Amino acid sequence: MLPRFLSILPKSKQEALVTLADTDGAAVVAGGTDLMVRMKKGESHKYLIDISGLKELWGANILDGRINIGSVTSFRALSMDPLVSTLAPALSQAASWIGSPQIRSMATIGGNIVNASPAADTIPPLLVHDARVVLESRDQVRAERLEDFITGPYKTAISSKEILSALRIEQLDGYTEGYRRIAKRAAWAISRLGVAWAISESDNTFTDVRLAIGSCTPAPFRARNVELFLIGKKREAPVIREAVSLCLSEIRRISGERPSFAYKLPVVRDLLGLLLGGR
Ligand SMILES: Cc1cc2nc3c(=O)[nH]c(=O)nc-3n(C[C@@H](O)[C@@H](O)[C@H](O)COP(=O)(O)OP(=O)(O)OC[C@H]3O[C@@H](n4cnc5c(N)ncnc54)[C@H](O)[C@@H]3O)c2cc1C
């Protein structure tokens, strides 16, 4: 059973920020798809400030040359947004595969990030796009790199008086990009592995590579050693084999040996081989 709580429905972002600052025992709720599960297991809050209806925090546009995505944009809206599917197809693909139609209608991108699951599907594509999170409290606005914001499994640098209001992601002109995930089933299943990539090349040579991997390490990560190794190299089988081997070593370095690696690492190896080989 859910513990008792009072629901607060602010009419604006400013009202939400002031209420959060002034109310002890209040937490923010958006879609509730993580929070309600936690509250059923015993987490309790006296007040829930429901920000899901705030239009100021909804939708995608271009702001100062970056793609600006409101934090309460649902996965359904994100996967159907023409701006996102054109300029950040990896993110659009990730959003379209999350959970089930019901979950995609409720769950938000901001909640996915603040929850910071190692298996969160939006995080690898956002890392590839060098995402910044915008955090607002009553008294200040600050921006932080997503890579620094997530500090561990289910841990972020958000304070209890802040709202994640938006994500600002880099536009990647001239890249091919995508997201693939492996899960036990196509729907209602948490990713066992998620890989986002963006590659630019010229004359069969990698000019830039961005690679982010989820569900293998305490937090999704950018495989920067692999990226650096590949830049300036030909897209050839021995180069790709070496890059894949570097990636597997990096996963082991971050996570140590895990029982699941008997299954996961061969999947990472084969998937990366295909992606980097351009198939
Ligand atoms: C059946 C099921 C299947 C799922 N499948 C997947 C899947 O395939 N892939 C995947 O990645 N995830 C999956 N999820 C989890 C996914 O639904 C959530 O991570 C979701 O994105 C969280 O968003 P929300 O709006 O529901 O967050 P909520 O549950 O409302 O909030 C989650 C946490 O974030 C905080 N919060 C939320 N929004 C903000 C904000 N803007 N500012 C500050 N704090 C905030 C809340 O206080 C809370 O601590 C699944 C969940 C379920 C129940």
The ligand as an SDF file (V2000), in Angstrom:
LIG
                    3D

 53 58  0  0  0  0  0  0  0  0999 V2000
    7.0630   -1.2810  -15.8680 C   0  0  0  0  0  0  0  0  0  0  0  0
    8.2100   -0.3180  -16.0340 C   0  0  0  0  0  0  0  0  0  0  0  0
    9.0500   -0.4570  -17.1290 C   0  0  0  0  0  0  0  0  0  0  0  0
   10.1180    0.4430  -17.2890 C   0  0  0  0  0  0  0  0  0  0  0  0
   10.9410    0.2860  -18.3730 N   0  0  0  0  0  0  0  0  0  0  0  0
   11.9940    1.1250  -18.5230 C   0  0  0  0  0  0  0  0  0  0  0  0
   12.8670    0.9830  -19.6350 C   0  0  0  0  0  0  0  0  0  0  0  0
   12.7180    0.1220  -20.4950 O   0  0  0  0  0  0  0  0  0  0  0  0
   13.9230    1.8600  -19.7260 N   0  0  0  0  0  0  0  0  0  0  0  0
   14.1370    2.8560  -18.7960 C   0  0  0  0  0  0  0  0  0  0  0  0
   15.0930    3.6210  -18.9280 O   0  0  0  0  0  0  0  0  0  0  0  0
   13.3030    3.0150  -17.7500 N   0  0  0  0  0  0  0  0  0  0  0  0
   12.2520    2.1670  -17.5980 C   0  0  0  0  0  0  0  0  0  0  0  0
   11.4230    2.3160  -16.5260 N   0  0  0  0  0  0  0  0  0  0  0  0
   11.6980    3.3970  -15.5720 C   0  0  0  0  0  0  0  0  0  0  0  0
   11.1860    4.7250  -16.1370 C   0  0  0  0  0  0  0  0  0  0  0  0
    9.7910    4.6520  -16.3070 O   0  0  0  0  0  0  0  0  0  0  0  0
   11.5670    5.8210  -15.1930 C   0  0  0  0  0  0  0  0  0  0  0  0
   12.9670    5.9000  -14.9830 O   0  0  0  0  0  0  0  0  0  0  0  0
   11.0380    7.1740  -15.6360 C   0  0  0  0  0  0  0  0  0  0  0  0
   11.7230    7.7190  -16.7170 O   0  0  0  0  0  0  0  0  0  0  0  0
   11.0730    8.1480  -14.4640 C   0  0  0  0  0  0  0  0  0  0  0  0
   10.3560    9.2970  -14.8230 O   0  0  0  0  0  0  0  0  0  0  0  0
    9.0630    9.7190  -14.0060 P   0  0  0  0  0  0  0  0  0  0  0  0
    8.5750   10.9640  -14.6160 O   0  0  0  0  0  0  0  0  0  0  0  0
    8.0990    8.5900  -13.9010 O   0  0  0  0  0  0  0  0  0  0  0  0
    9.7630    9.9880  -12.5980 O   0  0  0  0  0  0  0  0  0  0  0  0
    9.1180    9.9450  -11.1390 P   0  0  0  0  0  0  0  0  0  0  0  0
    8.8270    8.5360  -10.7610 O   0  0  0  0  0  0  0  0  0  0  0  0
    8.0500   10.9420  -11.0230 O   0  0  0  0  0  0  0  0  0  0  0  0
   10.3930   10.4630  -10.3030 O   0  0  0  0  0  0  0  0  0  0  0  0
   11.5740    9.6950  -10.2130 C   0  0  0  0  0  0  0  0  0  0  0  0
   12.5510   10.4190   -9.2910 C   0  0  0  0  0  0  0  0  0  0  0  0
   13.0120   11.6050   -9.9030 O   0  0  0  0  0  0  0  0  0  0  0  0
   12.5680   12.7790   -9.1760 C   0  0  0  0  0  0  0  0  0  0  0  0
   12.1650   13.7110  -10.2300 N   0  0  0  0  0  0  0  0  0  0  0  0
   11.3740   13.4370  -11.2930 C   0  0  0  0  0  0  0  0  0  0  0  0
   11.3620   14.4870  -12.1250 N   0  0  0  0  0  0  0  0  0  0  0  0
   12.1370   15.4470  -11.5640 C   0  0  0  0  0  0  0  0  0  0  0  0
   12.5310   16.7620  -11.9670 C   0  0  0  0  0  0  0  0  0  0  0  0
   12.1470   17.2830  -13.1340 N   0  0  0  0  0  0  0  0  0  0  0  0
   13.3260   17.4610  -11.1390 N   0  0  0  0  0  0  0  0  0  0  0  0
   13.7510   16.9450   -9.9590 C   0  0  0  0  0  0  0  0  0  0  0  0
   13.4370   15.6910   -9.5440 N   0  0  0  0  0  0  0  0  0  0  0  0
   12.6440   14.9520  -10.3450 C   0  0  0  0  0  0  0  0  0  0  0  0
   11.4940   12.3010   -8.2300 C   0  0  0  0  0  0  0  0  0  0  0  0
   11.4800   13.0640   -7.0390 O   0  0  0  0  0  0  0  0  0  0  0  0
   11.9300   10.8730   -7.9740 C   0  0  0  0  0  0  0  0  0  0  0  0
   12.9400   10.8220   -6.9960 O   0  0  0  0  0  0  0  0  0  0  0  0
   10.3310    1.4640  -16.3410 C   0  0  0  0  0  0  0  0  0  0  0  0
    9.4700    1.6120  -15.2410 C   0  0  0  0  0  0  0  0  0  0  0  0
    8.4110    0.7190  -15.0790 C   0  0  0  0  0  0  0  0  0  0  0  0
    7.5040    0.8960  -13.9000 C   0  0  0  0  0  0  0  0  0  0  0  0
  1  2  1  0
  2  3  1  0
  2 52  2  0
  3  4  2  0
  4  5  1  0
  4 50  1  0
  5  6  2  0
  6  7  1  0
  6 13  1  0
  7  8  2  0
  7  9  1  0
  9 10  1  0
 10 11  2  0
 10 12  1  0
 12 13  2  0
 13 14  1  0
 14 15  1  0
 14 50  1  0
 15 16  1  0
 16 17  1  0
 16 18  1  0
 18 19  1  0
 18 20  1  0
 20 21  1  0
 20 22  1  0
 22 23  1  0
 23 24  1  0
 24 25  2  0
 24 26  1  0
 24 27  1  0
 27 28  1  0
 28 29  2  0
 28 30  1  0
 28 31  1  0
 31 32  1  0
 32 33  1  0
 33 34  1  0
 33 48  1  0
 34 35  1  0
 35 36  1  0
 35 46  1  0
 36 37  1  0
 36 45  1  0
 37 38  2  0
 38 39  1  0
 39 40  1  0
 39 45  2  0
 40 41  1  0
 40 42  2  0
 42 43  1  0
 43 44  2  0
 44 45  1  0
 46 47  1  0
 46 48  1  0
 48 49  1  0
 50 51  2  0
 51 52  1  0
 52 53  1  0
M  END
$$$$
